[in-house]
Amino acid sequence: MEREGYVSLWVGEFDSQEKLDDYLDIEFTEDGDALLSEFEKDFSIEYDDIDFREAVYFKQPPATFQETLKGFSYDDIITTRFTGQYAKDLPHIFNTVVLLYNFKYDGGSALAKGGANQLRYIGGVCYR
């Protein structure tokens, strides 16, 4: 659900940037109505404003979680908060990060798998 000043984090493993892009892609009908992306379907998200989404696939994953979030919006704030609150929940190996800003995920699905690709919800923090 939309929540100003909040960011939700997913991490996972994808085969390529193309696979991640396809997973996040929102298609439209001839009438201009948005169809849910696979990401939205998997996590029962009804609204994913792509203007408030950042997603990165790393060919070579950074060595630490702190390095992973470097360069994302509000990285100085969210890195500390995610590390402090969710360090025990972070998988050791992942090459994909998805952040939804102004969004607090409260769905029931924590993990989505599709072939060799998977994405796991970690949690959310305030970034303001």
C-alpha positions as CSV (number, residue, x, y, z in Angstrom):
1,M,0.0,0.0,0.0
2,E,1.1,3.5,-0.6
3,R,2.9,5.1,2.3
4,E,4.8,8.4,2.0
5,G,8.4,8.3,3.2
6,Y,8.6,4.5,3.4
7,V,10.6,2.1,1.2
8,S,10.2,-1.7,0.8
9,L,13.0,-4.0,-0.2
10,W,13.2,-7.2,-2.2
11,V,16.4,-9.1,-3.0
12,G,16.9,-12.2,-5.1
13,E,18.7,-14.0,-7.9
14,F,18.0,-13.5,-11.6
15,D,19.8,-14.9,-14.7
16,S,20.1,-11.5,-16.4
17,Q,19.0,-7.9,-16.5
18,E,16.6,-8.9,-19.3
19,K,14.9,-11.5,-17.1
20,L,14.5,-8.9,-14.3
21,D,13.1,-6.3,-16.7
22,D,10.6,-8.8,-18.1
23,Y,9.5,-9.7,-14.5
24,L,8.9,-6.1,-13.6
25,D,7.4,-5.0,-17.0
26,I,3.9,-3.5,-16.8
27,E,2.0,-4.0,-20.1
28,F,-1.0,-2.1,-21.2
29,T,-4.2,-3.1,-23.0
30,E,-5.4,-1.3,-26.2
31,D,-7.6,0.9,-24.0
32,G,-4.5,2.0,-22.0
33,D,-5.3,-0.1,-18.9
34,A,-2.3,-1.4,-17.0
35,L,-1.9,-5.1,-16.6
36,L,-0.1,-6.4,-13.5
37,S,3.5,-7.4,-13.9
38,E,4.7,-10.8,-12.8
39,F,6.2,-9.1,-9.8
40,E,2.9,-7.5,-8.8
41,K,1.1,-10.8,-9.3
42,D,3.6,-12.8,-7.2
43,F,3.4,-10.3,-4.3
44,S,-0.2,-9.3,-4.6
45,I,0.7,-5.7,-5.2
46,E,-2.1,-3.7,-6.9
47,Y,-0.1,-0.5,-7.4
48,D,3.5,-0.2,-8.4
49,D,4.3,3.3,-9.6
50,I,7.5,2.8,-11.7
51,D,8.5,6.4,-11.0
52,F,9.1,5.3,-7.4
53,R,10.8,2.0,-8.2
54,E,14.5,1.2,-8.4
55,A,15.7,-2.2,-9.5
56,V,19.2,-3.4,-10.3
57,Y,20.7,-6.7,-11.5
58,F,24.4,-7.1,-10.7
59,K,26.5,-9.3,-13.0
60,Q,29.0,-9.4,-10.2
61,P,27.2,-8.9,-6.8
62,P,28.9,-6.5,-4.4
63,A,30.8,-8.0,-1.5
64,T,28.6,-6.4,1.2
65,F,25.0,-5.4,1.6
66,Q,26.2,-1.8,2.3
67,E,27.9,-1.8,-1.1
68,T,24.7,-3.2,-2.7
69,L,22.6,-0.2,-1.8
70,K,25.2,2.3,-2.7
71,G,23.9,4.7,-5.4
72,F,20.2,4.0,-4.7
73,S,18.1,7.0,-3.6
74,Y,18.6,7.9,0.1
75,D,21.3,5.2,0.3
76,D,22.9,6.8,3.3
77,I,19.7,6.5,5.3
78,I,18.3,3.2,4.0
79,T,21.5,1.2,4.2
80,T,21.9,1.9,7.9
81,R,18.2,1.2,8.6
82,F,17.9,-2.0,6.6
83,T,21.2,-3.3,8.0
84,G,20.1,-2.5,11.6
85,Q,16.6,-3.9,11.3
86,Y,17.0,-6.8,8.9
87,A,20.6,-8.0,8.9
88,K,19.6,-11.5,10.1
89,D,17.0,-11.8,7.2
90,L,19.4,-11.0,4.4
91,P,20.4,-13.9,2.2
92,H,24.2,-14.3,1.8
93,I,24.0,-14.5,-2.0
94,F,21.9,-12.3,-4.2
95,N,22.4,-10.4,-7.4
96,T,19.1,-8.4,-7.7
97,V,17.6,-5.6,-5.6
98,V,14.2,-4.0,-6.0
99,L,13.1,-1.0,-4.0
100,L,9.6,0.5,-4.0
101,Y,9.6,4.0,-2.5
102,N,6.5,5.5,-0.9
103,F,5.2,2.0,-0.5
104,K,4.8,-0.3,2.5
105,Y,4.4,-3.9,1.5
106,D,2.0,-5.7,3.8
107,G,1.2,-8.7,1.6
108,G,1.4,-12.3,2.7
109,S,3.9,-13.5,0.1
110,A,7.6,-13.4,1.2
111,L,9.1,-15.4,-1.7
112,A,8.5,-15.8,-5.4
113,K,10.2,-18.3,-7.6
114,G,10.1,-18.8,-11.3
115,G,12.6,-21.2,-12.8
116,A,16.1,-20.0,-11.9
117,N,14.8,-16.6,-10.8
118,Q,13.6,-15.8,-7.3
119,L,12.8,-12.7,-5.3
120,R,12.4,-12.4,-1.5
121,Y,10.8,-9.6,0.5
122,I,13.1,-8.4,3.2
123,G,11.2,-5.5,4.9
124,G,10.6,-1.8,4.9
125,V,12.0,1.3,6.6
126,C,11.3,5.0,6.7
127,Y,13.7,7.0,4.5
128,R,12.8,10.4,5.7
